[in-house]
Amino acid sequence: MTFSWQSRDQNLELPWLRWWDNQGNLLQTGWERCLRRATPTQRLAAKLRELNINHDKLV
């Protein structure tokens, strides 16, 4: 099963497409799987990069 929609991300209007398996479970993207395996510090750093925040200047 698939679902698509339009959304704005990083100042770009983009189409999104997500997939579910036969049991109705959302299939994670590669990025989501990567974040699940990441440490809390790595997740924070990734979120700051996503928000265009330079963590080196947060002192």
Secondary structure, 3 states (H helix, E strand, C coil): CEEEEEEEECCEEEEEEEEECCCCCECCCHHHHHHHHCCHHHHHHHHHHHCCCCHHHCC
